[in-house]
Amino acid sequence: MLDVEALRGEALRDIAAAVDEAQLEQARIEWLGRKGPIADALRGIKNAPPDERRELGLALNRVRDALESAMEERRAALKASSVTARLAREALDVTLPGRPRAIGGPHPLQLAEDALVDALHALGFQLADGPEVESEELNFEALNIPADHPAREMHDTFFVEGHPGYVLRTHTSPVQIRAMRRHAPAPLRVVTVGRVYRRDDDVTHSPVFHQMEGLAVGEGLGMQHLKGTLYGLCRAIFGQDVRIRLRPSYFPFTEPSAEVDIGCVFCGGDGCRICKGTGFIEILGSGMVHPHVLREGGYDPARHTGFAFGVGVERIAMLRYGVDDIRLFFQSDLRLLRQF
Ligand SMILES: [Zn+2]
């Protein structure tokens, strides 16, 4: 005689022990399937004594119903817990702050360049541009630096292999010639800024560096206009109280020429190590455009005069930000760059 109660107990334990749908399905096949003990027992009823058949049939049906509803409950419970587990696993805390993204900033040379160009924009200068690979004619001859001129040696030029007559420009001045030839004869005020190349490399020189240069051509322009422009430029860069000083100097492409000093930004003019006790720091070269250069640009020096000035962007950045080694600007060291 089949122990219906024992079977029921064992099946219920199996159902309760199922930890997922697959195990539950396995239990269903084992206990309620066509080859399971209940189906077996139901098929065997006909062999039981006639007075027990009805009772046994009822008992087996009750067990089957009980197991089916136990399975239904277990299935619902498993489903609920898997949803809960999944929710827990995929929880998203929308109140957490976002991950910070590293955003770059302008390079200190770019900042200095922008400040210089902005200051000249305000004075009516327009941006002009030229190539970094330049003809020797524009880089030297047109700027009154003929082949035998000693200034050529100072420029420590990079020549372009396989292209005689071409150099990496040693200054931004050839853009002056380009701008004059493009715009003559109208009054002209241009600013140019860009990379220039010379073969030297130490704490204050780099083989590639940046220059900014301004040029004005018109009728009746004199040193006073140059000085006024330089005042405006230096005030914009170093503050309203800046003092400037022009010293006579020599450049092939200007006559007369002047080097321009500003009152030392480190000691306020009292004299320090950086200004070597003079209270002044040299920042740029300037002068009245040489007649030869005006002619090369398409102007008649009898009618038009002009002034020009050039400044090293690195020099301005070093003074403005207190950086004492030019090479730091080219090393991409984030410890430096993050300070700007
Ligand atoms: Zn000083």
Residues whose N, C-alpha, C, O or C-beta is under 5 A from the ligand:
A	BS01	ZN	C264 F266 C267 G271 C272 I274 C275 G279
